């Protein structure tokens, strides 16, 4: 396995500042809010997603927690059964030996191998069903789902392309727009596009003013409406 990357410092921008609420995170990740709550605020189990203590309606999910949730959702999409994710991730974190292991590059390089070995060494038929086609195939599936994550030179996730959008390329980068989602084509903040739409502007006018294709503006609005309480 690869060498361990250095631990994230407590003042690292990816850890130190909350960006989203759990509801916002769930919408951006295209997972049910209830699922994200189970990962972040489980009953009688250790949290799989890093969050800050709840303070009213304030944001609680830092970038590193968002990246962890993205990896968990990728495992689900790869076919790892929901009830098997927690023990598989516990094994993965122990093998990697890092805090916030799910946000590490080593999940991309070694994650499938660890989960595959865990499945082979257990009598977990549900998980074995997922990986019995072979380690190489399973590794390719995992890597494909993790491809939207960009890792920094320090080995930690530093940018995530959001899966909730079908035509717009929307990313979260703690170094851009204070970590708020931006549309790559045009560089506009998602929040700015949504504000203009809620103010009554047409999709065409918004697209022209921000240099974002109309189809992508429409996609951004669709996700925003789904995210609204």
Secondary structure, 3 states (H helix, E strand, C coil): CCCCCCCCCCCCHHHHCEEECHHHHHHHHCCCHHHHHHHHCCCCCCCCCCCCCCCCCCCCEEHHHHHHHHHHHHHHHCCCCHHHHHHHHHHHHHHHCCCCHHHEHHHHHHHHHHHHHHHHCCCCHHHHHHHCCCHHHHHHHHHHHHCCEEECCCCEEEEEECCCCCCCCEEECCCCHHHCCEECCCCCEHHHHHHHHHCCCCHHHHHHHHCCCHHHHHHHHHHHHHHCC
